[in-house]
C-alpha cells in the first residue's frame, strides 16, 4: 500500500495574503483564510495551521490567519 504524498507547509508568515496563498497552493495544499485580531502583521499572514514547516499530506487544508486591527 502506498502512503499519501507529503510536503512541508511553507513559511508564509509576514507575507501579503495573495503571495502567501499562492505559495501554500503551489506546495500542494488548499487554503482557508481566517482572521486574527492583534497588532502584528496587519493585512499579512500571521499564522498557519498546520504550522509552517510541518509535514502534511498533499491536499490538506491549511488555514492562513490574517492579522486585522
C-alpha positions as protocol buffer text, in pm:
chain_id: "A"
residue {
  index: 1
  type: UNK
  ca { x: 0 y: 0 z: 0 }
}
residue {
  index: 2
  type: UNK
  ca { x: 134 y: 343 z: -93 }
}
residue {
  index: 3
  type: UNK
  ca { x: 133 y: 620 z: 162 }
}
residue {
  index: 4
  type: UNK
  ca { x: -4 y: 961 z: 72 }
}
residue {
  index: 5
  type: UNK
  ca { x: 246 y: 1211 z: -66 }
}
residue {
  index: 6
  type: UNK
  ca { x: 355 y: 1469 z: 187 }
}
residue {
  index: 7
  type: UNK
  ca { x: 505 y: 1817 z: 168 }
}
residue {
  index: 8
  type: UNK
  ca { x: 620 y: 2084 z: 412 }
}
residue {
  index: 9
  type: UNK
  ca { x: 390 y: 2378 z: 479 }
}
residue {
  index: 10
  type: UNK
  ca { x: 579 y: 2685 z: 351 }
}
residue {
  index: 11
  type: UNK
  ca { x: 659 y: 2965 z: 594 }
}
residue {
  index: 12
  type: UNK
  ca { x: 444 y: 3245 z: 456 }
}
residue {
  index: 13
  type: UNK
  ca { x: 421 y: 3437 z: 786 }
}
residue {
  index: 14
  type: UNK
  ca { x: 454 y: 3809 z: 725 }
}
residue {
  index: 15
  type: UNK
  ca { x: 369 y: 3776 z: 357 }
}
residue {
  index: 16
  type: UNK
  ca { x: 84 y: 3959 z: 182 }
}
residue {
  index: 17
  type: UNK
  ca { x: -233 y: 3747 z: 156 }
}
residue {
  index: 18
  type: UNK
  ca { x: -209 y: 3675 z: -219 }
}
residue {
  index: 19
  type: UNK
  ca { x: 161 y: 3578 z: -209 }
}
residue {
  index: 20
  type: UNK
  ca { x: 109 y: 3356 z: 96 }
}
residue {
  index: 21
  type: UNK
  ca { x: -193 y: 3186 z: -59 }
}
residue {
  index: 22
  type: UNK
  ca { x: -3 y: 3126 z: -385 }
}
residue {
  index: 23
  type: UNK
  ca { x: 297 y: 2973 z: -201 }
}
residue {
  index: 24
  type: UNK
  ca { x: 78 y: 2738 z: 4 }
}
residue {
  index: 25
  type: UNK
  ca { x: -121 y: 2631 z: -302 }
}
residue {
  index: 26
  type: UNK
  ca { x: 198 y: 2580 z: -507 }
}
residue {
  index: 27
  type: UNK
  ca { x: 320 y: 2342 z: -234 }
}
residue {
  index: 28
  type: UNK
  ca { x: 9 y: 2130 z: -299 }
}
residue {
  index: 29
  type: UNK
  ca { x: -228 y: 2240 z: -23 }
}
residue {
  index: 30
  type: UNK
  ca { x: -570 y: 2406 z: -25 }
}
residue {
  index: 31
  type: UNK
  ca { x: -615 y: 2733 z: 164 }
}
residue {
  index: 32
  type: UNK
  ca { x: -881 y: 2852 z: 407 }
}
residue {
  index: 33
  type: UNK
  ca { x: -842 y: 3217 z: 511 }
}
residue {
  index: 34
  type: UNK
  ca { x: -925 y: 3322 z: 865 }
}
residue {
  index: 35
  type: UNK
  ca { x: -858 y: 3641 z: 1060 }
}
residue {
  index: 36
  type: UNK
  ca { x: -681 y: 3711 z: 1386 }
}
residue {
  index: 37
  type: UNK
  ca { x: -706 y: 4036 z: 1583 }
}
residue {
  index: 38
  type: UNK
  ca { x: -384 y: 4182 z: 1709 }
}
residue {
  index: 39
  type: UNK
  ca { x: -118 y: 4443 z: 1645 }
}
residue {
  index: 40
  type: UNK
  ca { x: 112 y: 4212 z: 1448 }
}
residue {
  index: 41
  type: UNK
  ca { x: 110 y: 4154 z: 1073 }
}
residue {
  index: 42
  type: UNK
  ca { x: -197 y: 4365 z: 989 }
}
residue {
  index: 43
  type: UNK
  ca { x: -306 y: 4260 z: 640 }
}
residue {
  index: 44
  type: UNK
  ca { x: -42 y: 3987 z: 624 }
}
residue {
  index: 45
  type: UNK
  ca { x: -21 y: 3617 z: 710 }
}
residue {
  index: 46
  type: UNK
  ca { x: 7 y: 3596 z: 1090 }
}
residue {
  index: 47
  type: UNK
  ca { x: -9 y: 3218 z: 1137 }
}
residue {
  index: 48
  type: UNK
  ca { x: -62 y: 2890 z: 957 }
}
residue {
  index: 49
  type: UNK
  ca { x: -236 y: 2572 z: 1073 }
}
residue {
  index: 50
  type: UNK
  ca { x: -79 y: 2320 z: 1030 }
}
residue {
  index: 51
  type: UNK
  ca { x: 218 y: 2540 z: 1124 }
}
residue {
  index: 52
  type: UNK
  ca { x: 494 y: 2650 z: 887 }
}
residue {
  index: 53
  type: UNK
  ca { x: 749 y: 2374 z: 837 }
}
residue {
  index: 54
  type: UNK
  ca { x: 510 y: 2095 z: 936 }
}
residue {
  index: 55
  type: UNK
  ca { x: 486 y: 1790 z: 711 }
}
residue {
  index: 56
  type: UNK
  ca { x: 131 y: 1730 z: 586 }
}
residue {
  index: 57
  type: UNK
  ca { x: -41 y: 1526 z: 318 }
}
residue {
  index: 58
  type: UNK
  ca { x: -73 y: 1693 z: -22 }
}
residue {
  index: 59
  type: UNK
  ca { x: -425 y: 1835 z: -50 }
}
residue {
  index: 60
  type: UNK
  ca { x: -454 y: 1912 z: 323 }
}
residue {
  index: 61
  type: UNK
  ca { x: -641 y: 2235 z: 402 }
}
residue {
  index: 62
  type: UNK
  ca { x: -407 y: 2493 z: 553 }
}
residue {
  index: 63
  type: UNK
  ca { x: -572 y: 2773 z: 749 }
}
residue {
  index: 64
  type: UNK
  ca { x: -399 y: 3108 z: 698 }
}
residue {
  index: 65
  type: UNK
  ca { x: -473 y: 3357 z: 975 }
}
residue {
  index: 66
  type: UNK
  ca { x: -454 y: 3715 z: 850 }
}
residue {
  index: 67
  type: UNK
  ca { x: -382 y: 3991 z: 1101 }
}
residue {
  index: 68
  type: UNK
  ca { x: -657 y: 4252 z: 1144 }
}
residue {
  index: 69
  type: UNK
  ca { x: -698 y: 4550 z: 1376 }
}
